[in-house]
Amino acid sequence: MPGPGSSQMPNTRIAARGLRRAFDDGRVEALRGVDLDVTAGEFVAIQGPSGCGKTTLLQLLGALDQPGGGEVWFDGVPLDRIGDLAALRARSIGFVFQASHLLPTLSALENVQIPMFEMPWSAAERERRAAVLLDAVGLADRLHHRPAHLSGGERQRAAIARSLANEPACLLADEPTGNLDSVSAARVLDLIDTIHAERGLTILLVTHDAAVAGRATRVLRMLDGRIDADQTAAPA
């Protein structure tokens, strides 16, 4: 299968060719042959109704699952040739999910440090970096609060800080505002916009909401396991 060679697409961060994924012994086809190229620094929304395959696609692109057919590349290297996918995820890809998945017995400061144990940093450096990240997401006064004492929006901002812990190249977000009220959702989306603008991360955001997808610079619309439309926002 021909892949996205570096000479042809030198700035491609993530690519996919012919991605397929089925469940329930093949009776449910979640993905039916998806081709995709995401350039480094792009902010891409994957939008569509429930059951269209968008979360499955994000999981395959983030090396959280393996395709039943086709292939994914990260920075020009096929994922099936990367021996340690856990290390790739820890060092190069930040994840934000609909639920924050913060550990309830740890403070915000401690939660943000969890991914950093993959890095050769001292305890003091981990704590310093976590404090800087929490300050950047507006939680400087919540460092020592546990998740139960944070609002839903604050928990999601802490989760975003955690996703940036190891200075990843990509941020993958799956319905990051799905559990939030409109005010908190707007704050989280503003934060993602700021992260994209200031850090130049490649961002892929899954959503069913067209208004949320409209925050991105490019929108992939999915239907029945395929990309049905690929639209790039006009320059402001």
C-alpha positions in Angstrom: 0.0 0.0 0.0 1.5 3.3 -1.0 2.0 5.6 2.0 2.5 9.4 2.5 6.2 9.7 1.7 8.1 12.4 3.4 9.3 13.8 0.0 5.7 14.4 -1.1 4.2 15.6 2.1 7.0 16.8 4.4 4.7 18.6 6.9 2.2 15.7 7.4 1.8 14.9 11.1 -0.8 12.2 10.9 -1.9 10.2 7.8 -4.2 7.3 7.2 -4.9 5.1 4.2 -7.8 2.7 3.8 -8.7 2.6 7.5 -11.2 0.0 8.4 -12.5 -1.1 11.8 -15.4 -3.5 12.6 -16.9 -4.7 15.8 -19.3 -7.5 16.9 -17.5 -10.2 14.9 -17.5 -8.0 11.8 -21.2 -7.3 11.8 -20.8 -3.6 12.7 -18.5 -1.6 10.4 -17.4 1.5 12.2 -14.9 2.6 9.6 -15.2 1.7 5.9 -12.0 2.8 4.3 -10.9 6.3 5.5 -8.1 8.3 3.9 -6.7 11.3 5.7 -3.8 13.7 5.9 -3.3 16.2 8.7 -0.6 18.8 8.4 1.5 19.7 11.4 -0.1 22.6 13.2 -3.6 22.1 11.8 -6.7 22.4 13.9 -9.1 19.8 12.5 -12.6 18.9 13.8 -14.1 15.5 13.0 -17.8 16.1 13.1 -20.8 13.8 12.7 -23.8 12.1 14.4 -23.5 9.5 17.0 -22.3 6.2 15.6 -20.7 7.6 12.5 -17.2 6.3 13.4 -15.6 9.6 14.5 -14.4 8.3 18.0 -13.2 5.1 16.4 -11.2 7.1 13.9 -9.6 9.3 16.7 -8.6 6.2 18.6 -6.9 4.7 15.6 -5.1 7.9 14.8 -4.0 8.2 18.5 -2.7 4.6 18.6 -5.3 3.6 21.2 -6.6 0.9 18.9 -5.5 -1.1 15.9 -7.3 -1.0 12.5 -8.8 -4.1 10.9 -7.4 -2.9 7.6 -5.4 0.0 6.3 -2.6 1.9 8.0 -1.8 5.0 10.1 1.4 7.1 9.9 2.8 9.4 12.6 5.5 11.8 11.3 6.0 9.6 8.3 6.4 6.4 10.2 3.8 3.6 10.1 2.4 2.9 13.5 2.9 -0.9 13.0 6.6 -0.2 12.7 6.8 1.6 16.1 7.8 -0.9 18.7 6.5 1.0 21.8 3.2 2.7 21.1 2.7 3.5 24.8 5.9 5.6 24.7 4.7 7.3 21.5 1.4 8.2 23.2 3.1 9.4 26.4 5.7 11.6 24.7 4.0 12.8 21.5 0.2 12.7 21.8 -2.0 14.5 24.5 -5.5 13.2 25.0 -8.6 14.9 26.4 -11.8 13.0 26.7 -15.5 13.9 27.5 -14.9 12.9 31.1 -11.8 14.4 32.7 -10.6 11.0 34.1 -8.7 12.8 36.9 -7.7 10.5 39.7 -10.0 11.5 42.6 -7.5 11.0 45.4 -4.9 13.3 43.8 -4.7 17.0 43.7 -4.8 18.9 40.4 -1.1 19.4 40.7 -0.5 15.7 41.2 -2.8 14.7 38.4 -1.0 16.8 35.9 2.3 15.2 36.8 1.2 11.6 36.1 2.3 11.6 32.4 5.6 13.1 33.4 6.9 9.9 35.0 7.7 8.9 31.4 10.2 11.7 31.2 13.7 12.0 32.8 12.7 14.9 35.1 13.2 15.3 38.8 10.3 15.5 41.3 10.9 19.2 41.7 10.9 19.7 37.9 7.7 17.8 37.5 6.0 19.9 40.1 7.3 23.1 38.6 6.1 22.2 35.1 2.6 21.1 36.4 2.2 24.4 38.3 3.1 26.3 35.1 0.6 24.4 33.1 -2.2 24.8 35.6 -1.5 28.5 35.7 -1.7 28.6 31.9 -5.2 27.1 32.0 -6.3 29.5 34.8 -6.1 27.2 37.7 -3.2 28.7 39.7 -5.4 29.0 42.7 -6.6 25.4 42.5 -3.3 23.5 42.5 -4.0 21.6 45.7 -7.7 20.9 45.1 -8.9 17.4 44.4 -11.3 16.8 41.5 -14.4 16.7 43.8 -13.6 20.3 44.8 -13.3 21.5 41.2 -16.2 22.5 38.9 -16.8 20.5 35.7 -15.1 23.2 33.7 -12.1 23.3 36.1 -11.7 19.6 35.9 -11.6 19.7 32.1 -9.1 22.5 32.2 -7.0 20.4 34.5 -7.3 17.5 32.1 -6.1 19.8 29.3 -3.1 20.8 31.4 -2.3 17.1 31.9 -2.6 16.5 28.2 0.2 19.1 27.7 2.4 17.7 30.4 5.1 16.2 28.1 5.0 18.9 25.4 3.3 16.7 22.8 3.2 17.3 19.1 -0.5 16.5 18.9 -3.6 17.0 21.0 -6.6 14.7 20.4 -9.8 15.7 22.0 -13.0 13.5 22.1 -16.1 15.6 22.8 -14.2 17.7 25.3 -17.2 19.9 26.1 -19.8 17.2 26.1 -20.4 17.2 29.8 -20.2 21.0 30.3 -22.7 23.8 30.5 -22.5 26.4 27.8 -20.4 28.9 29.7 -17.8 26.3 30.8 -17.8 24.8 27.3 -17.0 28.2 25.8 -14.1 28.6 28.2 -12.7 25.2 27.3 -13.0 25.9 23.6 -11.3 29.3 24.1 -8.5 27.6 25.9 -8.1 25.1 23.0 -8.0 28.0 20.6 -5.3 29.7 22.6 -3.2 26.5 22.9 -3.4 26.1 19.1 -2.4 29.7 18.5 0.4 29.9 21.0 1.9 26.4 20.9 1.3 25.5 17.2 0.0 22.0 18.2 -1.7 19.7 15.7 -5.2 19.4 17.2 -7.9 16.9 16.2 -11.2 17.4 18.0 -14.2 15.0 17.7 -17.6 16.5 18.2 -21.2 16.0 17.1 -21.9 19.8 17.5 -21.5 21.9 14.3 -20.9 25.1 16.4 -18.0 23.4 18.3 -16.6 22.1 15.0 -16.7 25.7 13.7 -13.9 26.6 16.0 -11.5 24.5 13.9 -9.7 25.7 10.7 -10.8 22.5 8.9 -13.8 20.3 9.4 -14.1 16.6 8.4 -17.7 15.5 8.3 -18.3 11.8 8.8 -21.3 9.7 7.9 -21.6 5.9 8.1 -17.9 5.2 8.7 -16.6 7.4 5.9 -15.5 11.1 5.5 -18.4 12.7 3.7 -17.0 16.2 3.4 -13.7 18.0 4.0 -14.0 21.8 4.4 -11.3 24.3 5.2 -12.3 27.6 6.8 -11.9 30.7 4.8 -9.0 33.0 6.1 -10.3 35.6 8.6 
